[in-house]
Amino acid sequence: MHAYESVSTWRQPEPAPASDARTALVGEIAGAVSRLSPGRLRVAIDGFTASGKTSFGHELGAALRGLSRPTLRATMDDFKNPWREAHEQVYDRVSGPGYYRNAYDFTSARELLLEPAGPEGSGEIVLCAHDPLTGEDHRDEVVRAGDDAVLVVDSVFAFRPEYDACWDYRIWLEVDAEVSLARGIARDVALEGLDEATRLHRDRYHPALALYLEEVDPRARADVVIDNTDFANPHLVPVPGR
């Protein structure tokens, strides 16, 4: 079963199975997604920084392929405005509010990724606009997905109004804010060093997430909420009205 992947150098390997319980839950979500429609579908995985979105996306993609659904994997980190534009146009993307307002390229994400991947879209999809590490432009690299393909996208801020209407299924991964902070710093310390990783998460990413929670209330928009604090024992969280 075909799996289309982003050409970005910002790649995370697929995780090994953490437990039978986790495999069963991911399989349950894959079944719920696949039953929505035999046509193309778009799934968003949102949550706090370092809540496990990318790993869950890889696992969900594999489970969907096990149900004979071809998949496309993308991350909105590959649909950010290039850093050089911030320097050239002199806008803020280093503060929490600046990161939230200005980092992401909503137009490219909609026009190149989400709309073509929809049930009425062309199926000609760009999985990476700009490499977040090298800045290389990949907007002319197109994959052609079949009518039954499922696009799985992981991202913070995925339910923002700029592209919330494009999703067919929304997953929110729940972790405590302090767990998110500790995991994020630990994840980035090798690349950034302890002081810089701490500053990035405390002064940029978490204030940006606080704005998102206040303005969008993403948890309430999710089709399913999963407590992902313990990777080996994730569990569904009841959502009123669902």
Secondary structure, DSSP 8 states (H G I E B T S, - for coil): --EE----S----------HHHHHHHHHHHHHHHTT-SS-EEEEEEESTTSSHHHHHHHHHHHHHHTT--EEEEEGGGGB--HHHHHHHT---SSHHHHHHHSB-HHHIIIIIITTTSTTS-SEE-S-SB-TTT--B-TT--EE--TT-EEEEE-TTTTSTTTGGG-SEEEEEE--HHHHHHHHHHHHHHHH-HHHHHHIIIIIIHHHHHHHHHHH-HHHH-SEEEE-SSTTS-EEE--TT-
